[in-house]
């Protein structure tokens, strides 16, 4: 079974740039030596509500502190996380 870990908001012009910036942070996975990196543009997700303090993006729920960060530049905000096998 896979689980999301180490969620970050990354501001980027495209998905590959978001993945590259996330990888450059040097975040180590918890368990999986080869986790998949998922990068989703928040504003393009189905049912995303910019006015809500809680949203589901892919496999993660983002709350008020993260939504505050997304709102600073929603056009470039990606939710990026590992999908790790446990």
C-alpha positions in Angstrom: 0.0 0.0 0.0 1.2 3.5 -0.8 0.9 6.6 1.4 1.7 10.3 0.9 4.5 11.8 2.9 6.4 15.0 3.1 4.0 17.4 1.5 5.3 20.8 0.4 3.9 23.7 -1.6 6.3 24.5 -4.5 5.9 27.5 -6.7 6.9 26.6 -10.3 6.0 27.3 -13.9 5.3 23.6 -14.7 5.2 20.1 -13.2 8.8 19.2 -14.0 10.1 22.4 -12.4 8.0 21.6 -9.3 9.4 18.1 -9.1 13.0 19.4 -9.6 12.6 22.0 -6.9 11.1 19.4 -4.5 14.0 17.0 -5.2 16.5 19.9 -4.6 15.1 20.3 -1.0 16.8 17.0 -0.1 13.9 15.6 1.8 14.5 12.0 2.5 11.6 9.5 2.2 10.5 7.7 5.4 10.5 4.1 4.2 10.6 3.7 0.5 14.0 3.8 -1.2 12.4 4.7 -4.5 9.2 6.8 -3.8 7.2 8.4 -6.6 7.1 12.2 -6.5 3.6 13.5 -7.2 3.2 17.2 -8.2 -0.3 18.6 -8.7 -1.2 22.2 -9.6 -3.6 23.1 -6.8 -5.8 25.4 -8.8 -6.3 22.8 -11.6 -7.6 20.1 -9.3 -11.2 19.1 -9.5 -13.3 20.5 -6.7 -10.5 22.8 -5.5 -12.0 25.8 -3.7 -9.7 28.8 -3.3 -12.0 30.2 -0.6 -12.0 27.1 1.5 -9.5 26.6 4.2 -9.4 22.8 3.6 -8.9 21.1 0.2 -8.2 17.6 -1.0 -5.3 17.6 -3.6 -4.5 14.2 -4.9 -4.0 12.0 -1.9 -3.4 14.8 0.7 -5.7 17.1 2.6 -4.3 20.6 2.9 -5.4 22.9 5.7 -5.4 26.6 6.6 -1.7 27.2 6.9 -1.0 25.6 3.5 -4.0 27.2 1.9 -2.7 30.6 3.0 0.6 29.8 1.2 -1.3 28.6 -1.9 -3.3 31.9 -2.0 -0.1 33.9 -2.3 0.4 32.7 -5.9 -2.3 30.2 -6.9 -1.2 30.3 -10.6 2.2 28.8 -9.7 1.3 26.7 -6.6 1.9 23.0 -6.8 1.3 20.5 -4.0 4.2 18.1 -4.1 4.7 14.9 -2.1 6.1 11.4 -2.0 4.0 8.4 -2.5 5.8 5.7 -0.5 5.3 2.0 -0.3 5.0 0.9 3.3 
